[in-house]
Amino acid sequence: MIQKQFNEEEAREITEGKKFGTIKTRGGFSVRIIAWDLKSRYCIAGVIHMGEDECVRQWTLEGKADFRRNVKSSLDLVLETEGGES
C-alpha cells in the first residue's frame, strides 16, 4: 500500500466503495468518514478507530486537522491505495 496526500474526490470514491483503499490519519489510525458537509471550516466528520476505542474528529476539505497551512498533525488525513502518485 502506498500512503498519499488526502484528496476529497478520491476519498469519496473509497468511502463509496468505488475505489480500493483506506482513509487513515497520518499517525496510522483508520478513519470512517460520516459526513462531508458540516457547516464549519472543518466540514468533514469522521470516526477514528484506536484499537477498542473510537473518537469523532473533524477535518478541512484538504484533510487537515489544524487549519494552519504549515502545520502537519498526526491527525491529518491521508489515503492508502495500491498504487499511484504520492
Order of alpha helices (4+ residues) and beta strands (2+ residues): beta-alpha-beta-beta-beta-beta-beta
